[in-house]
Amino acid sequence: MRGTAGGSQNKWKGTVSMPQRLYADRRFEKVILDPPDFEPGSWRGAGNCIEDDDSGTFWLVTRPRTQRMRGYAFEVYGSENGEDFSLRHTTSREALSALLGQEVLSIEGQQLLRDPMTNKYFLYLAVDIGRTWQTALLTSDDPCGPWRSEGIVIRRDQEYDSVEARDAVISFIGGEYIALYKASDGMKVNAALAASSDGKDWRKLGLLKIGGQPQPAPHFLAGNIMDTGRGPLIVGFESADVVKGAAVSRRFVSYLIDLRSVNLVPVFSAIWEPLSQFERHDFPIHSYSDLVPDPDRNRLLFYVEAIDPKHSVEVGLNLEVDRVLLYSVGHPTSDASALVGGISRP
């Protein structure tokens, strides 16, 4: 296994300037997945993608929702090239409730990884149970299932995450799982940090600071955490706006993560300028994104959950329409070695 199956088992070295390159050289490729329908409140996204050398497949997880049905399933899509996906597996909200042994009212952010110890697939799911959000873990030998429940693993057990502990960005770096997750006490929403040696038992490190100062609220991050010579680096989107119940973003950012001081060190920040007709210009992104190296094709793939300007009434929980878009940086005919050359291949 090369390591790309773990999402951020990708070992990036000496590429702290990569976010600037990614932003400057990004290219819109195509629509990856449409929403379940094009009525306001219909979304698809809130997942991530991994490249799995064992099967030669890109695996993409999503949650669908409509105005009438909140996150009603999790879906697993497969692709041989990272661009053309077909549905390979679906688990309904009702089936997930049976797996967990408690009623799930909605499914949201998902993270699929390959555990380096067991080679099993780990799927983390944000689940609404009793109008509070926690993070469940499912495991499987195959992304298409069957899936087994490991229960709730990131719980609401601190004052700062007493209402929400969910929508985590999770990577395996330096022999340890690292999670940036959305924490809420019912009054404010911030990014919190947790770590685990096995991906199941997590220790909370606390709310992150930014440059040594408390985070504003709301504030949380989505994207991918990768290893660099200076430590873990998150690259993705920063959400600092909640519009009519929807957490949305217009800023592409990168931060180094200092685990000892539980601090985010700013590296790069820019307003995301849409390059497609499928993104609003005021708030183009509905928080979720993922960055996936494709070393065999000498490029990076950047998946985003975008808010559609044509079908959305406006930005808001049951007002917008979201789909999954693909951007890329580097192509087989170009020199993208500075971007993908640092990936380790164990």
ZIBEL-V372780 format. One line per field, one symbol per residue. ss: DSSP state (a for helix, b for strand, c for the rest). phi: phi as a letter, one per 20 degrees, with the letter a starting at -180 (. if undefined). Layout:
ss=???
phi=???
This chain:
ss=cccaaaccccbccccccaaaaaaaacbbbbbbbcccccccccbbbcccbbbbccccbbbbbbbbbcccccccbbbbbbbccccccbbbbbbbaaaaaaaacccccbbbbbbbbbccccccbbbbbbbbbccbbbbbbbbbcccccccbbbbbbbccccaaaccbbbbbbbbbbccbbbbbbbbbccccbbbbbbbbccccccbbbbbcbbccbbcccccbbbbbbbbbccbbbbbbbbbbbbbccbbbbbbbbbbbbbccccbbbbbbbbbcccccccccccccbbbbbbbbbbaaacbbbbbbbbbccccccccccccccbbbbbbbbcccccccaaaacccccc
phi=.foffemdffeecmcffggffgffdfcfdafebefgbdegnecbqmcbccddfgdmcedcdbcebcfecfgdadccdcbecmcddcfdbccfgfffgffembfeeadcgccdcdffedmfedcecfcecmmcdcdecdcaebgenfddednedddeccgfcfdccblfdcbdclnbfccdcedbdndbdbedcbbbecndeddedoffeclndgffcfabcbqcdcecfdofcecrdddccddlndecbccecbcfdeffelcddfdbbbffefdcedcfefcfcemfabdcfcffdlbddcecedefeeeffafqgdddcdcedddbcnbgededffedfeffcf
